[in-house]
């Protein structure tokens, strides 16, 4: 049997606008599984301001560095938690 190679260039916006709600949810799940976005970032409201978005990005990066925190860093974070929770 002959083999054919095809290439289709689809714009991301066109692709997403053609997806149903269920397909968008599947796409988000796939992006999370592949490590392109974090589960917590997928749940953020899309009406965040610029500074709020930066804050959440920083917190996400900090979360990934848990095992690299010193006892002093951990203590500082614990003090912040106690102050605001």
ZAMARGU-4260 file (C-alpha; in steps of 0.2 Angstrom, whole numbers, plus 5000, padded with zeros to 4 digits):
<rodrens>
0) 5000/5000/5000 | 5006/5017/4996 | 5009/5029/5011 | 5005/5048/5010 | 5011/5061/5021
5) 5000/5076/5024 | 5002/5092/5033 | 4988/5103/5039 | 4992/5120/5046 | 4978/5124/5058
10) 4977/5141/5068 | 4976/5138/5087 | 4962/5150/5088 | 4952/5142/5074 | 4955/5125/5082
15) 4949/5130/5100 | 4934/5140/5093 | 4929/5124/5084 | 4930/5113/5100 | 4915/5109/5111
20) 4916/5112/5130 | 4920/5094/5133 | 4934/5094/5120 | 4941/5110/5128 | 4941/5101/5145
25) 4950/5086/5137 | 4963/5098/5130 | 4966/5106/5147 | 4967/5089/5155 | 4980/5084/5141
30) 4990/5100/5144 | 4991/5096/5163 | 4996/5078/5160 | 5010/5083/5148 | 5016/5096/5161
35) 5012/5112/5150 | 5001/5119/5163 | 4999/5116/5182 | 4982/5109/5189 | 4981/5125/5200
40) 4984/5137/5185 | 4970/5128/5176 | 4958/5133/5190 | 4962/5151/5191 | 4949/5163/5186
45) 4952/5172/5169 | 4948/5189/5176 | 4964/5191/5186 | 4974/5207/5185 | 4992/5208/5179
50) 4999/5208/5197 | 4988/5194/5203 | 4994/5183/5188 | 5012/5187/5192 | 5009/5183/5210
55) 5001/5166/5206 | 5015/5162/5194 | 5028/5165/5208 | 5018/5154/5220 | 5017/5140/5208
60) 5036/5141/5205 | 5039/5142/5224 | 5028/5126/5226 | 5040/5117/5214 | 5055/5121/5224
65) 5049/5114/5241 | 5063/5102/5244 | 5076/5116/5240 | 5069/5127/5254 | 5080/5130/5269
70) 5073/5129/5287 | 5075/5148/5288 | 5064/5150/5271 | 5052/5138/5278 | 5050/5148/5294
75) 5048/5164/5285 | 5034/5156/5274 | 5026/5149/5290 | 5025/5166/5298 | 5017/5173/5282
80) 5004/5159/5283 | 5000/5162/5301 | 4999/5181/5297 | 4986/5179/5283 | 4977/5163/5287
</rodrens>
